Amino acid sequence: MYAKYCVPPVLLDLSVDDESTAGTYIELMERGLGKTLAAEIWRHLMAVDLSFFQSETAQKLREEGREEGLVESRVKDILILLAHRGVEVTEADRERIVGCDDLDVLGRWFTKAITATSTAEVLASTGESGTAD
């Protein structure tokens, strides 16, 4: 509600034409306000109404963020599942799982982790025992 009254009109104009400059303005404003009450209000306003950033770049960044979150969540799920089932995970296997950013591969590994008795089974390619995906 307050955003339309408090967000400087120049920022709204910039957001339409120049997302990078608008982002810089937002960052500089927040830093300039320091640790004041005005800074808290500013952060609240920016958290509430960033919907005016609708450029392809902004949408792509949001999508990348969502995908990164899904990857991190799936990695965590695999490791928790293996630990809960008592399957030993070597440091090398843990690094391989954590280092994977392919949701399809992580999905296959998660499904295999449900019944696997070793990480070798989880990380094996379909039809090739012991071979990496």
Disulfide bonds with the S-S distance in Angstrom:
none
